[in-house]
């Protein structure tokens, strides 16, 4: 059994896929739940199933997080409900294909959901949790944040933001009782494939993880104190090397003069 603080876990994008599995596994770990997604009927069915299986209290909140009013409704609930002690920011979407020729409106919706909504709910959560001196924030990013060159379109950029934002929050809150985690899934067998226009059959099966394995690994990473969890990465020393390399650049990232390779031997007139 985990040592997670109990209370109510709010899970966004809870009606299917990774969000659904988070809801099920958090209930098994002793959390009551507040499930958020657009489809009220699917939420009600899931709530009934989880309550029947675990005996936990499960509430639902139908909200469209691609719309500002939906985000604000959920943020207000986080701020007012003192039982909420864990937020899983799982709601997100992808768009099909490269930026050139893309539907700009679809990209706008993705940015609203993947970045703006996640940020607003994260801010609401860490402020509420700070006042309660307890709380956990889990942001679902993606391994595409680490290799944006390999994926066309703006999706990788949104997930790179989620990773960077969560790292910044973790640094800000490192001396507080709050915990912050970014989870970076690879290919996961969910409805995301269809919604993003990806042919799941074209992806080799050895590259695709089940959502059950993904979430269980992520929760065990949280329980082990990981701020960044990459469930499929065999050796987290590889991630630490990335962090160490970035830190080695810090002394040269902001200096009075450009680097010598640009050949500016004298100061450029203002």
Secondary structure in CASP SS format (residue, H / E / C, confidence):
PFRMAT SS
TARGET T0000
AUTHOR 0000-0000-0000
METHOD secondary structure of the structure
MODEL  1
X C 1.00
X C 1.00
X C 1.00
X C 1.00
X C 1.00
X C 1.00
X C 1.00
X E 1.00
X E 1.00
X E 1.00
X E 1.00
X E 1.00
X C 1.00
X C 1.00
X C 1.00
X C 1.00
X H 1.00
X H 1.00
X H 1.00
X H 1.00
X H 1.00
X H 1.00
X H 1.00
X H 1.00
X H 1.00
X H 1.00
X H 1.00
X H 1.00
X C 1.00
X C 1.00
X C 1.00
X E 1.00
X E 1.00
X E 1.00
X E 1.00
X E 1.00
X E 1.00
X C 1.00
X C 1.00
X H 1.00
X H 1.00
X H 1.00
X H 1.00
X H 1.00
X H 1.00
X H 1.00
X H 1.00
X H 1.00
X H 1.00
X H 1.00
X H 1.00
X H 1.00
X H 1.00
X H 1.00
X C 1.00
X C 1.00
X C 1.00
X E 1.00
X E 1.00
X E 1.00
X E 1.00
X E 1.00
X C 1.00
X C 1.00
X C 1.00
X C 1.00
X C 1.00
X H 1.00
X H 1.00
X H 1.00
X H 1.00
X H 1.00
X H 1.00
X H 1.00
X H 1.00
X H 1.00
X H 1.00
X H 1.00
X H 1.00
X H 1.00
X C 1.00
X C 1.00
X C 1.00
X E 1.00
X E 1.00
X E 1.00
X E 1.00
X E 1.00
X E 1.00
X C 1.00
X C 1.00
X C 1.00
X C 1.00
X C 1.00
X C 1.00
X C 1.00
X C 1.00
X C 1.00
X C 1.00
X C 1.00
X C 1.00
X C 1.00
X C 1.00
X H 1.00
X H 1.00
X H 1.00
X H 1.00
X H 1.00
X H 1.00
X H 1.00
X H 1.00
X H 1.00
X H 1.00
X H 1.00
X H 1.00
X H 1.00
X H 1.00
X H 1.00
X H 1.00
X H 1.00
X H 1.00
X H 1.00
X H 1.00
X H 1.00
X H 1.00
X H 1.00
X H 1.00
X H 1.00
X H 1.00
X H 1.00
X H 1.00
X H 1.00
X C 1.00
X C 1.00
X C 1.00
X E 1.00
X E 1.00
X E 1.00
X E 1.00
X E 1.00
X C 1.00
X C 1.00
X H 1.00
X H 1.00
X H 1.00
X C 1.00
X C 1.00
X H 1.00
X H 1.00
X H 1.00
X C 1.00
X C 1.00
X C 1.00
X C 1.00
X H 1.00
X H 1.00
X H 1.00
X H 1.00
X H 1.00
X H 1.00
X H 1.00
X H 1.00
X H 1.00
X H 1.00
X H 1.00
X H 1.00
X H 1.00
X H 1.00
X H 1.00
X H 1.00
X H 1.00
X H 1.00
X C 1.00
X C 1.00
X C 1.00
X C 1.00
X C 1.00
X C 1.00
X E 1.00
X E 1.00
X E 1.00
X E 1.00
X E 1.00
X C 1.00
X C 1.00
X C 1.00
X C 1.00
X E 1.00
X C 1.00
X C 1.00
X C 1.00
X H 1.00
X H 1.00
X H 1.00
X H 1.00
X C 1.00
X C 1.00
X C 1.00
X C 1.00
X H 1.00
X H 1.00
X H 1.00
X C 1.00
X C 1.00
X H 1.00
X H 1.00
X H 1.00
X C 1.00
X E 1.00
X C 1.00
X H 1.00
X H 1.00
X H 1.00
X H 1.00
X H 1.00
X H 1.00
X H 1.00
X H 1.00
X H 1.00
X H 1.00
X H 1.00
X H 1.00
X H 1.00
X C 1.00
X C 1.00
X C 1.00
X C 1.00
X E 1.00
X E 1.00
X C 1.00
X C 1.00
X C 1.00
X C 1.00
X C 1.00
X C 1.00
X C 1.00
X H 1.00
X H 1.00
X H 1.00
X H 1.00
X H 1.00
X H 1.00
X H 1.00
X H 1.00
X H 1.00
X H 1.00
X H 1.00
X H 1.00
X H 1.00
X H 1.00
X H 1.00
X H 1.00
X C 1.00
X C 1.00
X C 1.00
X C 1.00
X C 1.00
X C 1.00
X C 1.00
X H 1.00
X H 1.00
X H 1.00
X C 1.00
X C 1.00
X C 1.00
X C 1.00
X C 1.00
X C 1.00
X C 1.00
X C 1.00
END
